[in-house]
């Protein structure tokens, strides 16, 4: 850590006298464990490797996946790993001495630029821990004066709602849930529940059910009530759907995992955060900017750091003091490798596959779409059979089915990696199970 100065002999002697230990070794005797630890004896490296591989073999990796719900399986071009795994990127960490960390500063700057282009926002931070944290931190940005109530749609991912609830509880912020209607945010109820004490409202696009929200209408309702508007987005969908800036959002957040980050058993991932310029000083984390050095050469600086990292921490809006730099770097490489047209192609394939799969599934008697609204690459079906038994049947054929939701409902997901053969095969298994 920067600024660490080890104690000298005189410092240790002063501490010993103050604590009253004579000799100093008495201190270690007081804290030393008096019993043996209940852990196995040490093993040679080969034996450890063999044991770990044995444990790892118990993991089941599915070749065919139809589950999303916040973490998505996309194709990652080989160039992403080839660049991101370079030694100079793997070893770099948070720029505590930013003026000598030009490489990592540039990487963050390029990432921020891409997020701003993707969302249409004015400024992005260097990333945060995950999408749920981003939504929670964004809600704290909006609380000020007499506005101390956060509204969040019931159609937001339940894990995000729980995270926001935890953050609000710690800051004595009131949280209000906005009901859903036909699988999307009930705008009439939103209008009713907004008031002079409302700091912001949070909506997800596409929402947890996979449906496309009327983000522009929701933005107009929030603005008319004087509340800030936070839009949590799937970044792949932004290649086709209305960008947060066009929907009137003040803050855009989301889970960045779809942007070139493998599923990896749940992490590490990263959250992206971008906002309008007037909120920049409330944005947690750090922001890197571009300048020129004395010789006029392009250079990068740590333009802004939130105060929770240094002074006046009691006035901080969040406790975020680091960022997911390497994951954000991978996302930047992924976006550059695909370009906007490539990202659009991925998004279109997701939409096409999801609609093909939904139509295929619903050809089975008793299988219906729970909601009639437009969807991106996820959708909910109701089935006439027990969902757990159906999912077990799919697993027997090496297929990870969708996520069980509600009574006999499944949230399915299709991406560009799902072939028509896979979808046809899965639909045939569903048809057989429903027939029985």
RAVEN-V622678 format. One record per helix or strand of 2 or more residues. SS is the DSSP state (h for helix, s for strand). FROM is the first residue (numbers start at 1). TO is the last residue. If there is no record, write none. Layout:
ss->[SS,SS]
from->[FROM,FROM]
to->[TO,TO]
This chain:
ss->[h,h,h,s,h,h,h,h,s,h,s,h,s,s,s,h,s,h,s,h,s,h,s,h,s,s,h,h,h,s,s,h,s,s,s,h]
from->[9,25,45,64,78,87,98,102,123,131,149,158,174,180,184,187,198,215,228,237,251,264,271,277,286,298,307,313,325,368,378,387,399,403,409,420]
to->[19,31,56,65,84,90,100,119,124,142,153,170,178,181,185,193,205,224,233,239,255,266,275,282,292,305,309,315,361,369,382,396,400,404,413,435]
